[in-house]
């Protein structure tokens, strides 16, 4: 019987160096069948071990690591490597719908930020009538090309229908032309009523906006930003947005001019909502997601396996000091 060191040497040549059995046989001056028997013996003696990591086990491991690193409850969705970006989004949306099904109950209010991802989540909700449930829009959808009412109504309507919940629209622009206009609107009683419902939300659902990707973020792709806006965002080193509030890589948002004109829920107000569910699909959103995590905006994270892997490869950004500017 071959010595252990001989078995190890042959095993290394075959499994690590990827040398063919015929070539190993020539090197060792033995037959190919002897090489085969030596490889079998190496496995039987434990010199060589082979393991196959289950996809779901890998996802669970990444979810645990994300939770430890960022202080969130993470769900990593196992997705086939050859899945399309749209299929990947739908699988993440389905898992997020299950999270909401667990989170929402009678007498509760969901704050919803419209977007490509949250719209997909609405398509996967389980019909489950709730008593005295509410769904409130967290950011306006109007722009110079559209009232945004139809789109916003469709997105919120799916949630309202699934839960038999009362829907509260927020019929204001995504971005005002001037900060003074926003301030004046925020004094109107009809607007203040919606702001009050937002502030009483028990759960928030949102995605993260990114500049590019196969499944583009709506705010970046649908005419909400002028050329001047985009130039300002580049100058401010913006990496993405949450609830149409723009963030830098460290999660900070103060001093970015367009944020003074947004109708979206600003980070201090968002952080006051007890449970904040963020759904993300696509590695193009990793930088924006890291900013949202650095800003402390997320309590529950749902993302696909590839995006989770890319996020774990990043170095954690420093957490900024939270601003005290309220809605």
N, C-alpha and C positions, 0 to 999 in steps of 0.2 A: 504493500500500500504506500502511496506517495506520502512524503512528509508534509506537515502542515505548511511549512514555508514554501514548498513547491506548489501546493494547492493555491496559496495566496498569490504567488507570482503569476501563475497562469490565469487566475481569476482577475487580477488587476489588468493584465494584458487584454483580456476579452471584454470585461464590462467597463473599465475605465478608459483604456486606450483605444477601444473599439477595433482591435485587431481580429481578423478573421481566424477561425479555427485552423484552417489549412496552413496559414502563415505561422500560427503558434506551434503547430506540429513540426514544421520545418525548423523553427528556432530551437525547439526542445529536443529534436531528434527522436520524436515519437510519432505514433499514428494519430490520425484525426479522431478515431474512436476513443483513443486513450485520453485525448484532450476533453472530449465530451464527458467521459466518466469522471475526470478530475473536476470539471465544473459542477457536475451533479454532487460529487463528494463535498466540494466547498460549500454548497448550499446546505447539505445535510448536516454538516458539522457547525454551521452558524458562522463560517468565515464570510459568507456572502448572505445578505438578507435583502429581500425585495418587498417593497411596500407600495400600495396604491392608495393615495389620499382621496377620500370621497369628496366630491364637489361640495356637498352640503356641509361636511365637516370643515372644509377649508373656509367656507362662508361664515360658519359659526365662530371659527377662530379669529377671523378678521373683525367680526362684529365685537368680539370681546376686547380686542386690541384697540379698536376705535373708541369703545366706551371708556377704557382705562386712560387713553391719551387725551380725550376731549371732554370727558365728564358727561357723556350723553348715553341714552339708550339707543343702540344702533341695531338695525336689521339689514343684513347684507343679502341681496337676492342673487342666488346662483343662476347665471344665464349662460347658455352655450356660447362658445367663443365666436361661432359663425353667425350669431343672431344679428339681424339688422338693427340699426339705431332705433327705428320705430318699434320693433318687437321688444327691444330692451326697455324702452320707455313704458310699454304696456305692462310688462312684468313688474316693474317697479311700482307702477300705478296700482296694480292689483294688490300688491302687498301693502301699500299705503292705505288703500281702502279698508283692508282688514284691521289695520292699526286704528283707524278712525272708528270702525265698528266697535272696537273694544273701549275706545276713549270716550265716546259720546253716549249720553244717557238722558233720561227725562229731565226737563228743566234746564238743559245746558245750551250754551251758545257757542257756535263755531265762527271764528273770524277767518275769512277766506280771501287770499290774495290771488287775483286772476293770473293766468299764465298758461303756457303750453302744458306744463306738467300737471298742474292742479285740474285743468280741464280733462286730462286723461284719467285722473283719479276719479272724477265724477262719473265716468263711464263704467266703473267697476264697483260702485257702491252696492251693498246688499240692501234690498228694500226692508226697512225695519221701522215702522211708525213709532215716533217718540211723542210723549206728551209735553207740550209747552217748550218745544225745542226751537231754536232760532239760528239762522245763518246770516251773517252780516258781511258785506263787502268791505275789505280793508283798504282798497285803493281805487281811485277813479279810473275810468277807462276811456274817456273822451280824448280825441286829438283833433287836429285840423282837418283830417280826412274822414273822420267818422265820429258819430255820437258815442260809440262804444256800448250803447244800451243793449243792442241785440246780442253782442258777444257776451257781455257781462250777465245778461239775463239767462242765456243758455247755460253758462257755467254754474251760476248760483242755483238755477232752476233744477239741475240734476240732483243737487244735494237736498234742496227743499222737497222734491218729489220723493226721494228715497226715504227720507225721515218724516215726511208729513210736517215739515218745519216751516215756520214763518220766515220769509226771506226779506232782508232789508238791503235795498240797493243804495249805492253811493253815487248819485248822478252828478259828478263833478269831473273836470279834466284830470287826466293823469298828471299833467304838469301845467300849472298856471303860467301865464306870460310874465307876470310880475309877482314878487313876494307880497306886495301890498294887497293884491287881489285875493290871494289865498287868505291873508289875515282877515280881510273883510268877510269873505265867505264863511270863515270859521266862527263868526259872530252871529250868523243867521240861525234862527231857531230850528229850521228844518235840518240844517247840516249838523247842528249841535246834538240833535236827537240821535242821529246815526253815530256821531263820535262817542256819545254816551254808551251806545250798545257795543261799539268796538271795545271800549274800555272795560266792559263787563264780561268780555268773552272768557270762556273757560279753556278753550282749545283754539289754537291758530294753525292753519295749514298754508304752506307757501313753498315755492321752489326757489332756485337762485337763477338770476339772469346772467348770461355770459355773452361775450361779444360775437363769438362764432360757433359753428357746429352744424352737424348734419340735421339736427332738429333745433332750429334757431329759437332763441328766446324772443318772445313776441315784442317786448318793449324795444329791442334792438333792431327788429326786422320790419315793423309795421308802421313806420312813419311817426313814431312818437318823439324822435330826437332830430333836431335840426343839425346842419353841418357845424354851426357854432356850438351847439350843445356837445357834440362829439369831440370837438377841439378842446372844450373846457374839461371834459372828462379825461381826455388824454393828458392834459396839462396837470390835472390833479392826481394822476396815477391811479385812476379808478380801475378796479378789476372785475366789478360786477354789481348786481343790485339784489336787494331783498325787499319785496313790497314796493317796488319802484323808488327805493331809497338807495343811493349809490355808496359803495364801500371801497376803501383802500385795502391793500393786502393785509394790514394789521387789524382790520375790522373797524377802523375809525371812519366816521362819516361827516364830522363837523368841518365847516369851511369849504365844502364842495358847493359851488354856487347853485346848481340846479336843485339841491336838496332843500333850499329855502322856498322852492316853488312846487315841490312835490305834494301830491295828495295822499301819498302812502304813509303808513304807520311808521313813525321814526323809531329807531332802536330802543330808546328808554321806555317808550310806550309799549313796544312789542315785548320787551323783557318782563313787563308786568303781567302778561298773560301766563297763567300757571304752566300750561303744556303747549309746546311749540313744535309742531311736526313739520319737518323739512324733507321733501322728496326730491331726489336728484338722480338723473340718468345721463351719463356721458362724461368722458374724461375731459372734454373741453370746459366743463364747469368746475373742475377741481380747485382752481385758484380762487374762484368766487366763493365756493363752498368753504374753503379754508378761512376766508375772510369772515364769513358768517359765523363760523365756529369760534374764531378769535374774538369776535364781538359778543360772544355769549348769547347769540340769538336762538340757539337750537337746544331743545331738550330731547327730542326724538328724531332720529335720522334714519331714513330709508334710502338705500342706494344700491346700484348693481355692483357685482363683484369686481368688474374691471375698474370702475370708478373708485371703489374702496381700496383696491390695490394701489392705484395711483396716488390716492390721498395718504396712504400709509408711508409711501416713499418720500413724501414731503417732510421737511423739517418744520416743527411747530412754530408758528409765528407768535411773537410776544402779544399778550393780551393788553389792549389799550385801557386807559382809565375811562369808565363809562361817563358819558356826558349827562348833565342834569336838565337839558332842554326838554321840556314836556310838550305834548301835542298842542 
